Amino acid sequence: MVDIEPGSGNAATSGGSEGKGVRGRTTIADGVVATIAGIAIRETDGVHSVGKGASKALGAVTGRVSGSSSSGRTVKVEVGEKETAIDVDVEVEYGVPIHELADRIRTHVIDAVETMTGLKVVEININVFDVHIPDDGDDEDEDGSDGGGSRGGGSRVR
């Protein structure tokens, strides 16, 4: 969690409040940063799912991306006074160039987090844990999830 002091120079206090006499302090919880990052990641074309195991299943059921520095979460963040670092596990769609996807994820997350919180994103660590290979019988829901993820926890070549 980060507390933004009036006149601290943190980008989150600039914008409309600079020079107008800030009246109070703004606190941004780790979970807020994790939620913003998770939504930006899910909105990136080529990402099949965010998180793995129980956290992935919970995210699919609740439709939310939660996270903090505690383990077992979908998106893990460390928030300092003016900066944040983000770790995420993703499953990618087969055929998507992973290095290009990672660049797009970083761009989307940095834009979203820095715009909404004023915090500087110093690093985004992306762990690609699987490749989703659609079956001929895969019936995806409207939200793009097929409920089952990939089979066997590893990539298979056909």
C-alpha positions in Angstrom: 0.0 0.0 0.0 1.2 3.5 -0.8 0.4 6.8 1.0 0.7 9.8 -1.2 1.7 12.8 0.9 0.6 16.3 -0.2 3.3 18.0 -2.2 5.5 14.8 -2.1 6.3 15.1 -5.8 4.5 11.8 -6.5 2.9 11.9 -9.9 -0.4 10.8 -8.3 -0.6 14.2 -6.6 0.0 16.2 -9.7 -2.5 16.7 -12.4 -5.5 18.7 -11.1 -4.2 19.3 -7.6 -0.7 20.8 -8.1 -0.5 24.4 -7.0 -4.1 24.4 -5.7 -3.3 23.4 -2.1 -3.8 19.6 -1.6 -6.1 18.8 1.3 -5.3 15.4 2.5 -3.6 12.2 1.6 -4.4 9.5 -1.0 -3.7 5.8 -0.2 -3.5 3.2 -3.0 -3.7 -0.4 -1.8 -1.6 -3.1 -3.5 -4.8 -4.9 -4.6 -5.9 -1.8 -6.6 -2.7 -1.9 -8.6 -3.0 -5.7 -9.1 -6.6 -5.3 -10.3 -5.7 -2.6 -12.8 -2.7 -4.6 -14.1 -4.8 -7.8 -14.3 -7.5 -6.1 -16.3 -5.0 -4.6 -18.7 -3.4 -8.0 -19.2 -6.7 -9.8 -19.9 -7.6 -7.1 -22.4 -4.4 -7.8 -24.4 -5.0 -9.9 -27.6 -3.2 -13.2 -27.4 -3.5 -13.8 -23.7 -5.7 -16.8 -23.1 -5.8 -16.6 -19.3 -4.1 -15.0 -16.3 -2.8 -17.0 -13.4 -2.5 -20.7 -13.0 -4.0 -23.4 -10.8 -6.4 -22.4 -8.1 -6.0 -18.6 -8.7 -6.8 -19.1 -12.3 -10.0 -21.1 -11.5 -11.0 -18.5 -8.9 -10.5 -15.7 -11.4 -12.6 -17.5 -14.0 -15.4 -18.1 -11.5 -15.5 -14.6 -10.0 -14.6 -12.8 -13.2 -12.1 -10.7 -11.3 -8.4 -10.4 -11.1 -7.1 -10.0 -7.6 -3.7 -9.8 -6.2 -1.2 -8.5 -3.7 2.2 -9.5 -2.6 0.8 -12.6 -1.0 1.4 -15.9 -2.8 -1.3 -17.8 -4.7 -2.7 -14.6 -6.3 -3.1 -14.0 -10.0 -1.1 -10.8 -10.2 1.5 -10.1 -7.6 2.6 -6.5 -7.0 5.0 -4.6 -4.8 4.1 -1.0 -4.2 6.5 1.5 -2.9 6.1 5.2 -2.3 6.4 6.2 -6.0 7.1 3.0 -7.8 5.6 -0.5 -8.3 6.8 -3.9 -9.7 4.4 -6.5 -11.1 4.7 -10.3 -11.5 2.1 -12.2 -13.5 1.6 -15.8 -14.9 -0.1 -16.0 -18.3 -1.2 -18.7 -20.7 -0.9 -17.6 -24.3 -2.8 -18.5 -27.4 -1.0 -20.9 -29.8 0.5 -19.1 -32.8 1.1 -15.7 -31.0 4.7 -14.6 -31.0 5.4 -14.6 -27.3 8.1 -11.9 -27.3 5.7 -9.5 -29.1 2.9 -10.4 -26.8 5.1 -9.7 -23.7 5.9 -6.3 -25.1 2.2 -5.6 -25.7 1.4 -6.7 -22.1 4.0 -4.5 -20.7 2.8 -1.5 -22.7 -0.8 -2.0 -21.7 0.0 -2.5 -18.0 2.3 0.5 -17.8 -0.2 2.8 -19.5 -3.1 1.6 -17.3 -1.2 1.6 -13.9 0.7 4.8 -14.5 -2.4 6.7 -15.8 -4.7 5.5 -13.0 -2.4 5.6 -10.0 0.5 8.0 -10.9 2.9 5.3 -9.8 5.9 4.5 -12.0 6.0 0.9 -13.1 9.7 -0.2 -12.8 9.3 -3.8 -13.9 6.8 -6.3 -15.1 7.9 -9.9 -14.9 5.9 -12.2 -17.1 5.9 -16.0 -16.6 4.4 -17.8 -19.6 3.5 -21.1 -18.1 1.5 -22.6 -21.0 0.2 -22.4 -24.5 -3.5 -22.8 -25.2 -4.1 -25.2 -28.1 -7.8 -25.0 -29.1 -9.5 -28.3 -29.8 -11.9 -28.6 -32.7 -14.6 -29.1 -30.0 -13.6 -26.1 -27.9 -16.7 -24.0 -27.3 -15.5 -20.8 -25.9 -17.8 -18.6 -23.8 -18.4 -14.9 -24.8 -15.6 -13.8 -22.4 -13.1 -16.0 -24.2 -12.7 -18.6 -21.5 -13.3 -22.2 -22.2 -13.5 -23.2 -18.6 -10.9 -25.9 -19.0 -7.7 -24.1 -20.0 -5.1 -26.3 -21.6 -4.9 -30.0 -21.2 -2.3 -31.6 -19.0 -0.6 -28.5 -17.9 2.0 -28.5 -20.7 2.1 -27.7 -24.4 1.4 -30.5 -26.8 2.4 -30.8 -30.4 0.0 -32.4 -32.8 
